[in-house]
Amino acid sequence: MEVLPPRYVSIEEECKRNPELKLSDMEMLKDWMDKQPHLPKINMLYLVMFLHSNYYRIEPTKQTIDNFFTARTHTPEIFSNRDPVARKELRKAFTTAYECCSIKLLRKNIFKRKQLLKLMIKHEKELNQCFCLNRAIVPLKYETKEGYIVTLAKFLDPDPTQFDSLECSKYMLMTCEVQNIVRGTSKGLVVVLDAADLSFGHVARMDLMKLKKMMYYIQEAAPVRIKALHIINTMPVVDRLFNLMKPFIKTELLDLLHFHSSLNTLMECLPIEALPNEYGGKAGPIQEIVDEHIKLLEEFRDWFQYDERVGRVNESLRVGKCHMTDGLFGMDGSFKKLEID
């Protein structure tokens, strides 16, 4: 049985928003996908996002569709185990959550495994909140003056030992994916990355091969119009991370990168009221925004699980060679030589 997102913008509404969107183009793409035996069957709803991200050009849209499903198939470390309620990463992070709940545990004298598991289930929502205290990756409600939607990412816990780069990558892409579906097509996406608590300890815990795969997906497969990436509160560690990632970034994306040592220059690019209260904005306290967003991700739990079961390619049925794997894995051996001073 097909599982649709719990919230989405209808095709009828999308046609009203976008005069360039034609049902005939969607039917053409659907017919094309049906003739590609390796591709999954998808709802017409998703073709809207693929067409829009490619400015309604048919051939680039076909390439993005193939890249999208192929990349998600060949990077299971990022696109599998995306259960926002009971994923394995949450249990792994229990030691962090334990610090938040330690008083309750001590008062109840619960130390046996069965009792501890029952307590985890009982306080599942509480543990989710504690788990997310390490980082905030959230969509913001306000748009820029150009009509671009905004996503904010920042550390809430500066301790690098609590940082899992793979988990953060997964969280970031899940957030943008849900934002894209819930809000529908937009004029573009602006991402604000706060580097205030980034340290060399965080950079040392990053897997460059996985970062390369994520950058490939963002640049070649994600059905979104990226308009700007703003890195605020920059420090020397940002330069080091940027130099490590630069080989994976295309010129087009490099041109969209903007570095800010303070909020003053950022205010020239987007309205300050779009940001959380902690930045002088009017979007609300960060923790409230995080809590609300986690609830939204939980709503999409069935959809994430359905996507993992159905939204993948079958390489044994592909006609011809899969050229994208060269882009994903072609430089695997060279990364081991990179070191962080």
Secondary structure, 3 states (H helix, E strand, C coil): CCCCCCCCCCHHHHHHHCCCCCHHHHHHHHHHHHCCCCCCCCCHHHHHHHHHHCCCCHHHHHHHHHHHHHHHHHCHHHHCCCCCCCCHHHHHCHHHHHHHHHHHHHHHCCCCHHHHHHHHHHCHHHHHHHHHHHEEEEEECCCCCCCCEEEEEEECCCCHHHCCHHHHHHHHHHHHHHHHHHHCCCCCEEEEEECCCCCHHHHHCCCHHHHHHHHHHHHHCCCCCEEEEEEECCCHHHHHHHHHHHHHCCHHHHCCEEEECCHHHHCCCCCHHHCCHHHCCCCCCHHHHHHHHHHHHHHCHHHHHHHHHHCCCCHHHCCCCCCHHHHHHCCHHHHHHCCCC
